[in-house]
Amino acid sequence: MGLEDKLPSGALTANLSQVAGFLLKTSMWPATFGLACCAIEMMAAGSPDFDIARYGMERFSATPRQADLLIVSGRLSQKMAPVLRQTWDQMPEPKWCISMGACASSGGMFNNYAIVQGVDHVVPVDVYLPGCPPRPQALFDAILTLHEYVVKSPLGANRVEAARAAEAAALKATPTHQMKGLLA
């Protein structure tokens, strides 16, 4: 009934935001931040058995200046937290983060002074990937979830302001190791 019916077969209609979201989704280059056993599964995702190249991500960047996706895989120690933050700050906008594994997402079984209880205390996380260690198929599911998020996210200054507001709220939140039960 609309414009699509009047166009010839094979014509595509989309707005600029949809086109930009598709281009961002299909051209993500991940920066690896492998810290523990989850990094082995992340490396396996690039092997021919699993083939991360299906998603246009076959080039794992060794420098943060050429990456727009940070995959933090494994437990994050207090000493590595400033390095993670520096890597995040060096990445160009727009940028996204996947927290891979139970240790990266919540500290895992390491509830002590040396391990950060979730990388979301250091950088804003877009997708949490559970498991110990999560398989490459789970990483692909997290990547597809992130692709859906990227396609639907707004462009321009509103996106930057929303990301900064979310990051500020996360940094102001009470760290999980300081929470004292449900009634505190």
Salt bridges, closest charged atoms under 4 A:
GLU41 OE1 - ARG135 NH1 2.86
ASP89 OD1 - ARG85 NE 3.22
GLU93 OE1 - ARG159 NH1 3.64
GLU167 OE2 - ARG85 NH2 2.57
